[in-house]
Amino acid sequence: MYTLAVENTVKVPVKFNLNNAGKVSNFSYSLTCDRLEQDELRDVFADKDLTIKDLLKRITKGWSGQTLVLDDSNKPAEFSEDAFNAMLRVAGIDSVIYSAYLKEVGAKEKN
């Protein structure tokens, strides 16, 4: 039996901006996600019933440095299923996160 010399999780840096009442608000944080292997990603692409949001809910296990989702005391919320669902309500955020995930989960050529 062989194993890979990498962890089963990957840190995914996420950076984007939002129009906030005519002003630009920049956001930058990291998600901790399960590492899907090539065959698992192929299966994800083949499953026409699986949405990007559903996939992200399945693989995302935590975050750090996020300031988009606030708790009742107006402080950055701790990661939870409900807090992540709140984040995913932002139009287009699922695509931003998914693109960032695909960049980080695979091998990259080193120059």
N, CA and C of each residue as an Amber inpcrd file, in Angstrom:
protein
   333
   0.8560000  -1.1900000   0.0000000   0.0000000   0.0000000   0.0000000
   0.8890000   1.2350000   0.0000000   0.4980000   2.2040000  -0.7840000
   1.2450000   3.4460000  -0.8740000   0.3650000   4.5980000  -0.4040000
   1.0010000   5.5950000   0.1720000   0.2860000   6.8040000   0.5750000
   1.0070000   8.0130000   0.0000000   0.3100000   9.0980000  -0.0860000
   0.9080000  10.3360000  -0.5730000   1.5530000  11.0870000   0.5930000
   2.6100000  11.7950000   0.2950000   3.3460000  12.5360000   1.3180000
   2.7820000  13.9400000   1.4960000   1.4490000  14.0560000   1.4200000
   0.7710000  15.3270000   1.6470000  -0.4240000  15.0670000   2.5540000
  -0.8390000  16.1040000   3.2500000  -1.9800000  15.9930000   4.1620000
  -3.2860000  15.8090000   3.3870000  -4.2940000  15.3500000   4.0750000
  -5.6120000  15.1650000   3.4730000  -6.4270000  16.4460000   3.4460000
  -5.8490000  17.5380000   3.9480000  -6.5130000  18.8320000   3.8960000
  -5.6310000  19.8230000   3.1560000  -6.2430000  20.8750000   2.6960000
  -5.5240000  21.9210000   1.9770000  -6.0450000  23.2790000   2.4480000
  -5.1230000  24.2320000   2.6350000  -5.5010000  25.6210000   2.9570000
  -5.7550000  26.3430000   1.6380000  -6.8850000  26.9930000   1.5450000
  -7.2910000  27.6540000   0.3090000  -7.4070000  29.1540000   0.5590000
  -6.4710000  29.9460000   0.0360000  -6.6060000  31.3940000   0.1630000
  -7.7130000  31.9000000  -0.7660000  -8.6150000  32.7040000  -0.2070000
  -9.7450000  33.2480000  -0.9650000  -9.6540000  34.7610000  -0.9050000
  -9.6670000  35.3950000  -2.0820000  -9.5920000  36.8570000  -2.1570000
 -10.6240000  37.3380000  -3.1670000 -11.3890000  38.3520000  -2.7730000
 -12.3970000  38.9180000  -3.6630000 -12.8150000  40.2730000  -3.1220000
 -13.6030000  40.9900000  -3.9100000 -14.1810000  42.2360000  -3.4150000
 -15.6660000  42.2520000  -3.7270000 -16.3740000  43.0650000  -2.9770000
 -17.8150000  43.2240000  -3.1370000 -18.1650000  44.7030000  -3.1880000
 -19.1520000  45.0200000  -3.9940000 -19.7050000  46.3580000  -4.0040000
 -20.5170000  46.5050000  -2.7230000 -20.1210000  47.4560000  -1.8950000
 -20.7640000  47.6690000  -0.6040000 -21.3600000  49.0740000  -0.5920000
 -22.5920000  49.1870000  -1.1140000 -23.2840000  50.4790000  -1.2040000
 -22.4560000  51.4940000  -1.9940000 -21.8660000  51.0350000  -3.1090000
 -21.0910000  51.9190000  -3.9710000 -19.6180000  51.9940000  -3.6490000
 -19.2060000  51.4070000  -2.5510000 -17.7910000  51.3600000  -2.1830000
 -17.3160000  49.9190000  -2.3370000 -16.0360000  49.7680000  -2.5990000
 -15.4720000  48.4300000  -2.7560000 -14.9650000  47.9360000  -1.4010000
 -15.4490000  46.7660000  -1.0010000 -14.9570000  46.1110000   0.2130000
 -14.1450000  44.8930000  -0.2110000 -12.8950000  44.8300000   0.2470000
 -12.0110000  43.7160000  -0.0730000 -12.0330000  42.6880000   1.0510000
 -12.0100000  41.4230000   0.6660000 -12.0130000  40.3330000   1.6270000
 -10.9050000  39.3510000   1.2790000 -10.2490000  38.8450000   2.3000000
  -9.1690000  37.8810000   2.1290000  -9.1370000  36.9860000   3.3620000
  -9.2350000  35.6940000   3.1570000  -9.2040000  34.7360000   4.2560000
  -8.8070000  33.3770000   3.7070000  -8.6820000  32.4040000   4.5770000
  -8.3380000  31.0430000   4.1520000  -9.4030000  30.0700000   4.6130000
  -9.6790000  29.1110000   3.7630000 -10.5480000  27.9980000   4.1140000
  -9.7050000  26.7540000   4.2910000 -10.1140000  25.8760000   5.1680000
  -9.5010000  24.5600000   5.3030000 -10.4700000  23.5710000   4.6820000
  -9.9820000  22.8480000   3.6790000 -10.8420000  21.9390000   2.9230000
 -10.2080000  20.5600000   2.8090000 -11.0510000  19.5550000   2.6470000
 -10.5590000  18.2150000   2.3400000  -9.8960000  18.2340000   0.9750000
  -8.8130000  17.4830000   0.8440000  -8.1340000  17.3520000  -0.4400000
  -8.8230000  16.2350000  -1.2270000  -9.4180000  16.5760000  -2.3520000
  -9.9740000  15.5630000  -3.2350000  -8.9000000  15.1590000  -4.2350000
  -8.8020000  13.8640000  -4.4690000  -7.8400000  13.3650000  -5.4480000
  -8.4460000  13.4370000  -6.8480000  -7.6320000  13.1980000  -7.8410000
  -8.0410000  13.3510000  -9.2280000  -9.2990000  12.5500000  -9.5650000
  -9.3740000  11.2930000  -9.1410000 -10.5480000  10.4710000  -9.4290000
 -11.7920000  11.0300000  -8.7540000 -11.6390000  11.5510000  -7.5440000
 -12.7760000  12.1420000  -6.8410000 -13.2600000  13.4100000  -7.5530000
 -12.3220000  14.2190000  -8.0440000 -12.7010000  15.4190000  -8.7910000
 -13.4070000  15.0450000 -10.0940000 -12.9440000  14.0150000 -10.7480000
 -13.5950000  13.5510000 -11.9790000 -15.0390000  13.1580000 -11.6830000
 -15.2430000  12.4410000 -10.5770000 -16.6000000  12.0400000 -10.1920000
 -17.4710000  13.2520000  -9.8830000 -16.8820000  14.2720000  -9.2660000
 -17.6210000  15.5030000  -8.9690000 -18.0730000  16.1560000 -10.2750000
 -17.1680000  16.2480000 -11.2440000 -17.5190000  16.8690000 -12.5220000
 -18.5970000  16.0650000 -13.2480000 -18.6140000  14.7530000 -13.0580000
 -19.5740000  13.8820000 -13.7400000 -20.9590000  13.9130000 -13.0970000
 -21.0460000  14.2770000 -11.8370000 -22.3210000  14.2810000 -11.1160000
 -23.0890000  15.5640000 -11.4270000 -24.0500000  15.4660000 -12.3190000
 -24.8110000  16.6410000 -12.7640000 -25.7680000  17.1630000 -11.6870000
 -26.0420000  16.3550000 -10.6520000 -26.9510000  16.7780000  -9.5900000
 -26.2330000  17.4920000  -8.4470000 -24.9090000  17.3990000  -8.4050000
 -24.1310000  18.0140000  -7.3280000 -23.8100000  19.4530000  -7.7020000
 -24.2690000  20.3890000  -6.8760000 -23.9660000  21.8030000  -7.1320000
 -22.6110000  22.1460000  -6.5130000 -22.0430000  23.2470000  -6.9680000
 -20.7830000  23.7180000  -6.3930000 -20.9790000  23.9990000  -4.9090000
 -22.0930000  24.6060000  -4.5410000 -22.3560000  24.8950000  -3.1270000
 -22.3930000  23.6100000  -2.3070000 -23.0530000  22.5740000  -2.8340000
 -23.1170000  21.3000000  -2.1160000 -21.7280000  20.7100000  -1.9280000
 -20.9060000  20.7880000  -2.9670000 -19.5360000  20.2790000  -2.8660000
 -18.7620000  21.0650000  -1.8170000 -18.8540000  22.3840000  -1.8570000
 -18.1210000  23.2120000  -0.8940000 -18.5620000  22.9260000   0.5330000
 -19.8520000  22.7160000   0.7410000 -20.3510000  22.3710000   2.0770000
 -19.7750000  21.0390000   2.5420000 -19.5750000  20.1170000   1.6160000
 -19.0470000  18.8010000   1.9580000 -17.5620000  18.8310000   2.2980000
 -16.7820000  19.6480000   1.5800000 -15.3220000  19.5890000   1.7380000
 -14.7520000  20.6460000   2.6730000 -15.5010000  21.7160000   2.9860000
 -14.9650000  22.8060000   3.7990000 -15.1280000  22.4840000   5.2770000
 -14.0120000  22.5720000   6.0100000 -13.9890000  22.1870000   7.4240000
 -13.7020000  23.3410000   8.3740000 -13.2750000  24.4830000   7.8440000
 -12.9600000  25.5940000   8.7250000 -12.4970000  26.8070000   7.9380000
 -12.2650000  27.9010000   8.6730000 -11.7220000  29.1070000   8.0520000
 -10.8810000  29.8760000   9.0500000 -10.0710000  30.7690000   8.5080000
  -9.2940000  31.6740000   9.3610000  -9.2050000  33.0240000   8.6750000
  -9.2770000  34.0680000   9.4760000  -9.1220000  35.4190000   8.9660000
 -10.3240000  35.9870000   8.2280000 -11.4530000  35.3150000   8.2810000
 -12.6090000  35.8180000   7.5270000 -13.2960000  36.9450000   8.2950000
 -13.7590000  37.9570000   7.5510000 -14.4590000  39.1040000   8.1390000
 -15.7720000  39.4020000   7.4280000 -16.1940000  38.5170000   6.5530000
 -17.4320000  38.7280000   5.8060000 -18.6640000  38.3890000   6.6340000
 -18.6200000  37.2810000   7.3550000 -19.7640000  36.8240000   8.1470000
 -19.5400000  37.2510000   9.5960000 -20.5000000  38.0190000  10.1060000
 -20.3890000  38.5290000  11.4700000 -21.3870000  37.8320000  12.3770000
 -21.0290000  37.7240000  13.6590000 -21.9390000  37.1200000  14.6380000
 -22.8420000  38.1990000  15.2360000 -23.6120000  37.8350000  16.2510000
 -24.5680000  38.7660000  16.8670000 -23.9070000  39.9800000  17.5100000
 -22.6230000  39.8500000  17.8820000 -21.9310000  40.9910000  18.4830000
 -21.0710000  41.7370000  17.4610000 -21.3720000  41.5100000  16.1710000
 -20.7090000  42.2200000  15.0710000 -19.2210000  41.9030000  14.9550000
 -18.8370000  40.7110000  15.3940000 -17.4560000  40.2440000  15.2770000
 -17.4160000  39.1220000  14.2440000 -16.2530000  38.8990000  13.6210000
 -16.1710000  37.7980000  12.6610000 -16.6350000  36.4800000  13.2910000
 -17.5340000  35.8160000  12.5920000 -18.1100000  34.5770000  13.1060000
 -17.0990000  33.4380000  13.0590000 -17.1860000  32.5760000  14.0520000
 -16.4310000  31.3280000  14.0310000 -17.0280000  30.4390000  12.9450000
 -16.2270000  29.5240000  12.4140000 -16.7390000  28.6290000  11.3850000
 -17.7950000  27.7000000  11.9740000 -18.8820000  27.5730000  11.2610000
 -19.9330000  26.6050000  11.5640000 -20.6890000  26.3680000  10.2650000
 -21.5070000  25.3410000  10.2450000 -22.3110000  25.0630000   9.0530000
 -23.2080000  26.2560000   8.7290000 -23.8470000  26.8230000   9.7430000
 -24.7350000  27.9710000   9.5190000 -23.9690000  29.1990000   9.0390000
 -22.8110000  29.4520000   9.6200000 -22.0150000  30.6100000   9.2090000
 -21.5240000  30.4400000   7.7700000 -21.1060000  29.2260000   7.4120000
 -20.6560000  28.9860000   6.0410000 -21.8240000  29.1210000   5.0640000
 -22.9930000  28.6470000   5.4500000 -24.1820000  28.8200000   4.6100000
 -24.4830000  30.3000000   4.3980000 -24.3000000  31.1180000   5.4420000
 -24.4970000  32.5630000   5.3100000 -23.5230000  33.1390000   4.2850000
 -22.2700000  32.6980000   4.3390000 -21.2800000  33.1620000   3.3730000
 -21.6830000  32.7780000   1.9570000 -22.1810000  31.5740000   1.7940000
 -22.5350000  31.0800000   0.4690000 -23.7750000  31.7620000  -0.1130000
 -24.4440000  32.6070000   0.6530000 -25.5830000  33.3700000   0.1270000
 -25.1330000  34.5270000  -0.7600000 -23.8710000  34.9260000  -0.6640000
 -23.3580000  36.0130000  -1.5050000 -23.2930000  35.5220000  -2.9510000
 -23.9010000  36.2560000  -3.8480000 -23.9230000  35.8750000  -5.2590000
 -22.4980000  35.7410000  -5.8020000 -22.2040000  34.6030000  -6.4070000
 -20.9180000  34.3720000  -7.0530000 -19.8110000  33.8710000  -6.1540000
 -20.0080000  33.8820000  -4.8430000 -18.9280000  33.4710000  -3.9360000
 -18.5780000  32.0040000  -4.1030000 -19.5640000  31.1770000  -4.4290000
 -19.2790000  29.7540000  -4.6190000 -18.2890000  29.5470000  -5.7520000
 -18.4310000  30.3020000  -6.8310000 -17.5010000  30.1850000  -7.9560000
 -16.1020000  30.6660000  -7.5950000 -16.0330000  31.7580000  -6.8240000
 -14.7340000  32.2900000  -6.3890000 -14.0140000  31.2510000  -5.5230000
 -14.7310000  30.6770000  -4.5600000 -14.1290000  29.6900000  -3.6620000
 -13.7220000  28.4360000  -4.4260000 -14.5950000  27.9730000  -5.3090000
 -14.3110000  26.7630000  -6.0810000 -13.0720000  26.9440000  -6.9550000
 -12.9490000  28.0790000  -7.6110000 -11.7570000  28.3550000  -8.4350000
 -10.4950000  28.3700000  -7.5810000 -10.5830000  29.0040000  -6.4140000
  -9.4250000  29.0380000  -5.5150000  -9.0630000  27.6280000  -5.0580000
 -10.0770000  26.8200000  -4.7580000  -9.8430000  25.4370000  -4.3320000
  -9.1200000  24.6520000  -5.4230000  -9.6000000  24.7390000  -6.6580000
  -8.9760000  23.9860000  -7.7510000  -7.5240000  24.4000000  -7.9650000
  -7.2010000  25.6740000  -7.7320000  -5.8220000  26.1390000  -7.8590000
  -4.9260000  25.5210000  -6.7970000  -5.4710000  25.2930000  -5.6070000
  -4.6620000  24.8410000  -4.4750000  -4.5970000  23.3250000  -4.3080000
  -5.6070000  22.6030000  -4.7680000  -5.6790000  21.1810000  -4.4880000
  -4.7400000  20.3530000  -5.3620000  -4.3770000  20.8670000  -6.5150000
  -3.5690000  20.0950000  -7.4460000  -2.1030000  20.5080000  -7.4580000
  -1.3380000  19.7440000  -8.1940000   0.0900000  20.0280000  -8.3560000
   0.2680000  21.2480000  -9.2570000   1.3360000  22.0060000  -8.9940000
   1.6680000  23.1610000  -9.7960000   3.1140000  23.0330000 -10.2650000
   3.3520000  23.4320000 -11.4810000   4.7020000  23.4170000 -11.9950000
   5.5320000  24.4720000 -11.2680000   6.7370000  24.0910000 -10.8820000
   7.6130000  25.0400000 -10.2060000   8.6050000  25.5700000 -11.2190000
   8.7520000  26.9000000 -11.2640000   9.6860000  27.5250000 -12.2220000
  11.0670000  27.5850000 -11.6550000
